[in-house]
Amino acid sequence: METRVAVLAVIVKNPEAVPALNDLLHRYASRIIGRMGVPYHARGVNIISVAMDAPADEISALSGKIGRLAGVTAKTVYAPEEAL
């Protein structure tokens, strides 16, 4: 199956959602290239970027599941296919 490179941008406002978020990321660990989290205390949020190499449907599925967590927002940016 063809894979795509993408970055999920995740903003966590609700700290109670973190265990569920970590569980989701663990389930997709084989597709995750790396992740970086930055706490932004002044605004009371955590900003997480997740780099992935996976089929587009798996990336979309993870982004949708993360976005359904209470107090969590997720958006996905795909690398152009012709650039790879």
N, CA, C and O atoms as CSV, one atom per row, in Angstrom:
chain,resi,resn,atom,element,x,y,z
A,1,MET,N,N,0.840,-1.175,0.000
A,1,MET,CA,C,0.000,0.000,0.000
A,1,MET,C,C,0.890,1.245,0.000
A,1,MET,O,O,1.906,1.293,0.694
A,2,GLU,N,N,0.499,2.245,-0.782
A,2,GLU,CA,C,1.252,3.483,-0.878
A,2,GLU,C,C,1.088,4.307,0.397
A,2,GLU,O,O,0.001,4.386,0.969
A,3,THR,N,N,2.181,4.912,0.823
A,3,THR,CA,C,2.134,5.720,2.039
A,3,THR,C,C,2.360,7.187,1.702
A,3,THR,O,O,2.859,7.531,0.630
A,4,ARG,N,N,1.982,8.033,2.637
A,4,ARG,CA,C,2.166,9.480,2.520
A,4,ARG,C,C,2.933,9.961,3.740
A,4,ARG,O,O,2.879,9.350,4.807
A,5,VAL,N,N,3.642,11.056,3.569
A,5,VAL,CA,C,4.308,11.715,4.687
A,5,VAL,C,C,3.420,12.872,5.113
A,5,VAL,O,O,2.958,13.652,4.280
A,6,ALA,N,N,3.184,12.980,6.411
A,6,ALA,CA,C,2.304,14.025,6.930
A,6,ALA,C,C,2.747,14.427,8.329
A,6,ALA,O,O,3.494,13.715,9.000
A,7,VAL,N,N,2.262,15.595,8.745
A,7,VAL,CA,C,2.475,16.065,10.105
A,7,VAL,C,C,1.115,16.367,10.715
A,7,VAL,O,O,0.321,17.115,10.144
A,8,LEU,N,N,0.854,15.790,11.862
A,8,LEU,CA,C,-0.353,16.105,12.623
A,8,LEU,C,C,0.005,17.176,13.630
A,8,LEU,O,O,0.947,17.022,14.407
A,9,ALA,N,N,-0.743,18.255,13.614
A,9,ALA,CA,C,-0.587,19.316,14.611
A,9,ALA,C,C,-1.691,19.110,15.634
A,9,ALA,O,O,-2.872,19.092,15.289
A,10,VAL,N,N,-1.305,18.956,16.886
A,10,VAL,CA,C,-2.262,18.655,17.949
A,10,VAL,C,C,-2.132,19.716,19.040
A,10,VAL,O,O,-1.034,20.004,19.514
A,11,ILE,N,N,-3.273,20.292,19.430
A,11,ILE,CA,C,-3.319,21.248,20.527
A,11,ILE,C,C,-4.151,20.623,21.642
A,11,ILE,O,O,-5.314,20.276,21.434
A,12,VAL,N,N,-3.560,20.483,22.811
A,12,VAL,CA,C,-4.245,19.866,23.950
A,12,VAL,C,C,-4.548,20.946,24.985
A,12,VAL,O,O,-3.638,21.537,25.565
A,13,LYS,N,N,-5.824,21.192,25.205
A,13,LYS,CA,C,-6.266,22.153,26.223
A,13,LYS,C,C,-6.672,21.428,27.507
A,13,LYS,O,O,-6.544,21.969,28.605
A,14,ASN,N,N,-7.163,20.193,27.351
A,14,ASN,CA,C,-7.679,19.412,28.472
A,14,ASN,C,C,-6.652,18.359,28.901
A,14,ASN,O,O,-6.484,17.361,28.200
A,15,PRO,N,N,-5.963,18.550,30.027
A,15,PRO,CA,C,-4.956,17.576,30.454
A,15,PRO,C,C,-5.523,16.189,30.739
A,15,PRO,O,O,-4.785,15.204,30.709
A,16,GLU,N,N,-6.820,16.099,31.013
A,16,GLU,CA,C,-7.426,14.789,31.264
A,16,GLU,C,C,-7.498,13.935,29.994
A,16,GLU,O,O,-7.724,12.728,30.083
A,17,ALA,N,N,-7.311,14.535,28.823
A,17,ALA,CA,C,-7.342,13.801,27.561
A,17,ALA,C,C,-5.994,13.163,27.223
A,17,ALA,O,O,-5.909,12.352,26.301
A,18,VAL,N,N,-4.948,13.518,27.957
A,18,VAL,CA,C,-3.601,13.052,27.634
A,18,VAL,C,C,-3.463,11.528,27.655
A,18,VAL,O,O,-2.856,10.985,26.732
A,19,PRO,N,N,-3.989,10.803,28.650
A,19,PRO,CA,C,-3.850,9.338,28.599
A,19,PRO,C,C,-4.489,8.729,27.345
A,19,PRO,O,O,-3.909,7.831,26.734
A,20,ALA,N,N,-5.667,9.202,26.960
A,20,ALA,CA,C,-6.323,8.682,25.751
A,20,ALA,C,C,-5.516,9.044,24.506
A,20,ALA,O,O,-5.400,8.232,23.588
A,21,LEU,N,N,-4.957,10.253,24.466
A,21,LEU,CA,C,-4.122,10.672,23.342
A,21,LEU,C,C,-2.882,9.790,23.249
A,21,LEU,O,O,-2.539,9.324,22.163
A,22,ASN,N,N,-2.214,9.557,24.357
A,22,ASN,CA,C,-1.032,8.698,24.354
A,22,ASN,C,C,-1.365,7.276,23.920
A,22,ASN,O,O,-0.570,6.633,23.234
A,23,ASP,N,N,-2.535,6.781,24.314
A,23,ASP,CA,C,-2.969,5.447,23.894
A,23,ASP,C,C,-3.134,5.389,22.373
A,23,ASP,O,O,-2.699,4.428,21.739
A,24,LEU,N,N,-3.755,6.404,21.792
A,24,LEU,CA,C,-3.918,6.450,20.334
A,24,LEU,C,C,-2.565,6.498,19.640
A,24,LEU,O,O,-2.337,5.771,18.673
A,25,LEU,N,N,-1.672,7.341,20.122
A,25,LEU,CA,C,-0.353,7.433,19.498
A,25,LEU,C,C,0.406,6.114,19.612
A,25,LEU,O,O,1.127,5.728,18.692
A,26,HIS,N,N,0.246,5.435,20.723
A,26,HIS,CA,C,0.893,4.131,20.903
A,26,HIS,C,C,0.371,3.119,19.885
A,26,HIS,O,O,1.143,2.325,19.347
A,27,ARG,N,N,-0.932,3.144,19.621
A,27,ARG,CA,C,-1.528,2.211,18.652
A,27,ARG,C,C,-0.994,2.427,17.237
A,27,ARG,O,O,-0.949,1.490,16.441
A,28,TYR,N,N,-0.591,3.654,16.923
A,28,TYR,CA,C,-0.070,3.974,15.594
A,28,TYR,C,C,1.452,4.125,15.598
A,28,TYR,O,O,2.017,4.694,14.663
A,29,ALA,N,N,2.109,3.632,16.618
A,29,ALA,CA,C,3.560,3.832,16.793
A,29,ALA,C,C,4.376,3.363,15.594
A,29,ALA,O,O,5.387,3.982,15.260
A,30,SER,N,N,3.960,2.293,14.950
A,30,SER,CA,C,4.732,1.774,13.813
A,30,SER,C,C,4.691,2.714,12.620
A,30,SER,O,O,5.518,2.589,11.718
A,31,ARG,N,N,3.755,3.648,12.590
A,31,ARG,CA,C,3.604,4.603,11.489
A,31,ARG,C,C,4.165,5.989,11.831
A,31,ARG,O,O,4.237,6.863,10.967
A,32,ILE,N,N,4.559,6.185,13.084
A,32,ILE,CA,C,5.042,7.491,13.536
A,32,ILE,C,C,6.557,7.568,13.377
A,32,ILE,O,O,7.293,6.715,13.872
A,33,ILE,N,N,7.006,8.606,12.679
A,33,ILE,CA,C,8.437,8.843,12.489
A,33,ILE,C,C,9.014,9.469,13.753
A,33,ILE,O,O,10.091,9.088,14.212
A,34,GLY,N,N,8.291,10.429,14.307
A,34,GLY,CA,C,8.733,11.099,15.523
A,34,GLY,C,C,7.685,12.082,15.989
A,34,GLY,O,O,6.757,12.418,15.253
A,35,ARG,N,N,7.839,12.538,17.212
A,35,ARG,CA,C,6.899,13.530,17.734
A,35,ARG,C,C,7.627,14.474,18.669
A,35,ARG,O,O,8.643,14.131,19.273
A,36,MET,N,N,7.073,15.678,18.768
A,36,MET,CA,C,7.659,16.683,19.641
A,36,MET,C,C,6.518,17.403,20.354
A,36,MET,O,O,5.545,17.822,19.727
A,37,GLY,N,N,6.649,17.538,21.649
A,37,GLY,CA,C,5.646,18.239,22.425
A,37,GLY,C,C,6.243,19.455,23.110
A,37,GLY,O,O,7.359,19.411,23.628
A,38,VAL,N,N,5.479,20.540,23.105
A,38,VAL,CA,C,5.935,21.785,23.722
A,38,VAL,C,C,4.824,22.311,24.627
A,38,VAL,O,O,3.741,22.636,24.141
A,39,PRO,N,N,5.069,22.399,25.923
A,39,PRO,CA,C,4.061,23.006,26.801
A,39,PRO,C,C,4.102,24.522,26.642
A,39,PRO,O,O,5.175,25.124,26.620
A,40,TYR,N,N,2.939,25.123,26.532
A,40,TYR,CA,C,2.851,26.580,26.440
A,40,TYR,C,C,2.056,27.044,27.642
A,40,TYR,O,O,0.841,27.227,27.571
A,41,HIS,N,N,2.769,27.233,28.757
A,41,HIS,CA,C,2.137,27.528,30.037
A,41,HIS,C,C,1.355,28.839,30.036
A,41,HIS,O,O,0.335,28.947,30.716
A,42,ALA,N,N,1.817,29.833,29.286
A,42,ALA,CA,C,1.149,31.129,29.261
A,42,ALA,C,C,-0.282,31.023,28.737
A,42,ALA,O,O,-1.141,31.821,29.112
A,43,ARG,N,N,-0.541,30.048,27.876
A,43,ARG,CA,C,-1.882,29.862,27.318
A,43,ARG,C,C,-2.584,28.614,27.859
A,43,ARG,O,O,-3.746,28.365,27.538
A,44,GLY,N,N,-1.888,27.844,28.667
A,44,GLY,CA,C,-2.490,26.651,29.258
A,44,GLY,C,C,-2.757,25.538,28.274
A,44,GLY,O,O,-3.733,24.801,28.411
A,45,VAL,N,N,-1.877,25.409,27.261
A,45,VAL,CA,C,-2.037,24.349,26.267
A,45,VAL,C,C,-0.718,23.622,26.071
A,45,VAL,O,O,0.346,24.103,26.462
A,46,ASN,N,N,-0.813,22.461,25.464
A,46,ASN,CA,C,0.359,21.720,25.009
A,46,ASN,C,C,0.239,21.583,23.501
A,46,ASN,O,O,-0.833,21.279,22.980
A,47,ILE,N,N,1.344,21.807,22.805
A,47,ILE,CA,C,1.378,21.750,21.349
A,47,ILE,C,C,2.232,20.542,20.972
A,47,ILE,O,O,3.382,20.426,21.396
A,48,ILE,N,N,1.658,19.645,20.172
A,48,ILE,CA,C,2.358,18.420,19.795
A,48,ILE,C,C,2.363,18.304,18.279
A,48,ILE,O,O,1.330,18.481,17.634
A,49,SER,N,N,3.529,18.006,17.711
A,49,SER,CA,C,3.600,17.697,16.284
A,49,SER,C,C,3.994,16.229,16.149
A,49,SER,O,O,4.896,15.743,16.831
A,50,VAL,N,N,3.296,15.539,15.255
A,50,VAL,CA,C,3.521,14.109,15.048
A,50,VAL,C,C,3.816,13.892,13.568
A,50,VAL,O,O,2.938,14.084,12.727
A,51,ALA,N,N,5.040,13.495,13.245
A,51,ALA,CA,C,5.421,13.198,11.867
A,51,ALA,C,C,5.109,11.734,11.579
A,51,ALA,O,O,5.456,10.848,12.360
A,52,MET,N,N,4.444,11.487,10.435
A,52,MET,CA,C,4.014,10.128,10.098
A,52,MET,C,C,4.384,9.766,8.665
A,52,MET,O,O,4.524,10.634,7.803
A,53,ASP,N,N,4.538,8.482,8.431
A,53,ASP,CA,C,4.662,7.916,7.092
A,53,ASP,C,C,3.721,6.719,7.090
A,53,ASP,O,O,4.044,5.660,7.627
A,54,ALA,N,N,2.547,6.900,6.475
A,54,ALA,CA,C,1.486,5.892,6.559
A,54,ALA,C,C,0.525,6.068,5.386
A,54,ALA,O,O,0.543,7.106,4.724
A,55,PRO,N,N,-0.308,5.072,5.125
A,55,PRO,CA,C,-1.369,5.264,4.139
A,55,PRO,C,C,-2.271,6.423,4.565
A,55,PRO,O,O,-2.506,6.628,5.756
A,56,ALA,N,N,-2.770,7.172,3.593
A,56,ALA,CA,C,-3.576,8.355,3.886
A,56,ALA,C,C,-4.779,8.032,4.761
A,56,ALA,O,O,-5.157,8.846,5.603
A,57,ASP,N,N,-5.388,6.862,4.581
A,57,ASP,CA,C,-6.564,6.529,5.392
A,57,ASP,C,C,-6.199,6.316,6.862
A,57,ASP,O,O,-7.006,6.607,7.745
A,58,GLU,N,N,-4.999,5.815,7.132
A,58,GLU,CA,C,-4.564,5.646,8.526
A,58,GLU,C,C,-4.252,6.997,9.167
A,58,GLU,O,O,-4.564,7.224,10.336
A,59,ILE,N,N,-3.637,7.887,8.394
A,59,ILE,CA,C,-3.347,9.229,8.914
A,59,ILE,C,C,-4.650,9.941,9.234
A,59,ILE,O,O,-4.788,10.546,10.297
A,60,SER,N,N,-5.603,9.870,8.318
A,60,SER,CA,C,-6.911,10.510,8.534
A,60,SER,C,C,-7.633,9.903,9.726
A,60,SER,O,O,-8.258,10.617,10.511
A,61,ALA,N,N,-7.547,8.586,9.861
A,61,ALA,CA,C,-8.212,7.915,10.980
A,61,ALA,C,C,-7.643,8.384,12.315
A,61,ALA,O,O,-8.395,8.682,13.243
A,62,LEU,N,N,-6.315,8.450,12.411
A,62,LEU,CA,C,-5.698,8.900,13.661
A,62,LEU,C,C,-6.064,10.355,13.950
A,62,LEU,O,O,-6.412,10.695,15.080
A,63,SER,N,N,-5.988,11.205,12.941
A,63,SER,CA,C,-6.331,12.606,13.130
A,63,SER,C,C,-7.775,12.765,13.597
A,63,SER,O,O,-8.053,13.570,14.485
A,64,GLY,N,N,-8.687,12.008,13.010
A,64,GLY,CA,C,-10.089,12.074,13.410
A,64,GLY,C,C,-10.309,11.601,14.835
A,64,GLY,O,O,-11.066,12.213,15.588
A,65,LYS,N,N,-9.648,10.509,15.206
A,65,LYS,CA,C,-9.786,9.992,16.572
A,65,LYS,C,C,-9.233,10.969,17.595
A,65,LYS,O,O,-9.819,11.157,18.661
A,66,ILE,N,N,-8.102,11.591,17.272
A,66,ILE,CA,C,-7.521,12.572,18.184
A,66,ILE,C,C,-8.445,13.779,18.301
A,66,ILE,O,O,-8.671,14.286,19.400
A,67,GLY,N,N,-8.969,14.232,17.188
A,67,GLY,CA,C,-9.840,15.396,17.178
A,67,GLY,C,C,-11.146,15.208,17.922
A,67,GLY,O,O,-11.780,16.188,18.314
A,68,ARG,N,N,-11.561,13.963,18.124
A,68,ARG,CA,C,-12.788,13.681,18.871
A,68,ARG,C,C,-12.570,13.650,20.381
A,68,ARG,O,O,-13.536,13.570,21.139
A,69,LEU,N,N,-11.334,13.710,20.822
A,69,LEU,CA,C,-11.068,13.763,22.264
A,69,LEU,C,C,-11.485,15.130,22.796
A,69,LEU,O,O,-11.246,16.153,22.153
A,70,ALA,N,N,-12.100,15.143,23.954
A,70,ALA,CA,C,-12.561,16.404,24.552
A,70,ALA,C,C,-11.379,17.311,24.871
A,70,ALA,O,O,-10.437,16.899,25.548
A,71,GLY,N,N,-11.432,18.550,24.378
A,71,GLY,CA,C,-10.382,19.520,24.672
A,71,GLY,C,C,-9.134,19.353,23.837
A,71,GLY,O,O,-8.075,19.872,24.190
A,72,VAL,N,N,-9.247,18.627,22.717
A,72,VAL,CA,C,-8.091,18.391,21.844
A,72,VAL,C,C,-8.476,18.746,20.409
A,72,VAL,O,O,-9.565,18.405,19.946
A,73,THR,N,N,-7.577,19.431,19.715
A,73,THR,CA,C,-7.777,19.775,18.310
A,73,THR,C,C,-6.644,19.169,17.502
A,73,THR,O,O,-5.494,19.173,17.941
A,74,ALA,N,N,-6.964,18.643,16.313
A,74,ALA,CA,C,-5.937,18.065,15.453
A,74,ALA,C,C,-6.174,18.472,14.004
A,74,ALA,O,O,-7.306,18.467,13.522
A,75,LYS,N,N,-5.101,18.821,13.326
A,75,LYS,CA,C,-5.124,19.140,11.900
A,75,LYS,C,C,-3.941,18.435,11.244
A,75,LYS,O,O,-2.906,18.214,11.874
A,76,THR,N,N,-4.109,18.088,9.971
A,76,THR,CA,C,-3.084,17.340,9.260
A,76,THR,C,C,-2.609,18.101,8.036
A,76,THR,O,O,-3.403,18.703,7.312
A,77,VAL,N,N,-1.304,18.066,7.816
A,77,VAL,CA,C,-0.692,18.642,6.618
A,77,VAL,C,C,0.083,17.513,5.928
A,77,VAL,O,O,0.917,16.846,6.540
A,78,TYR,N,N,-0.216,17.318,4.639
A,78,TYR,CA,C,0.452,16.279,3.853
A,78,TYR,C,C,1.569,16.878,3.017
A,78,TYR,O,O,1.441,17.986,2.495
A,79,ALA,N,N,2.674,16.138,2.892
A,79,ALA,CA,C,3.739,16.541,1.980
A,79,ALA,C,C,3.219,16.341,0.552
A,79,ALA,O,O,2.462,15.404,0.296
A,80,PRO,N,N,3.618,17.212,-0.375
A,80,PRO,CA,C,3.203,17.008,-1.771
A,80,PRO,C,C,3.727,15.676,-2.280
A,80,PRO,O,O,4.884,15.327,-2.047
A,81,GLU,N,N,2.887,14.941,-2.965
A,81,GLU,CA,C,3.299,13.622,-3.453
A,81,GLU,C,C,4.454,13.718,-4.438
A,81,GLU,O,O,5.352,12.877,-4.410
A,82,GLU,N,N,4.452,14.725,-5.308
A,82,GLU,CA,C,5.507,14.841,-6.312
A,82,GLU,C,C,6.858,15.203,-5.706
A,82,GLU,O,O,7.891,15.046,-6.357
A,83,ALA,N,N,6.860,15.688,-4.461
A,83,ALA,CA,C,8.115,16.074,-3.811
A,83,ALA,C,C,8.868,14.880,-3.236
A,83,ALA,O,O,10.025,15.006,-2.837
A,84,LEU,N,N,8.220,13.731,-3.193
A,84,LEU,CA,C,8.855,12.575,-2.552
A,84,LEU,C,C,9.344,11.566,-3.519
A,84,LEU,O,O,9.898,10.543,-3.116
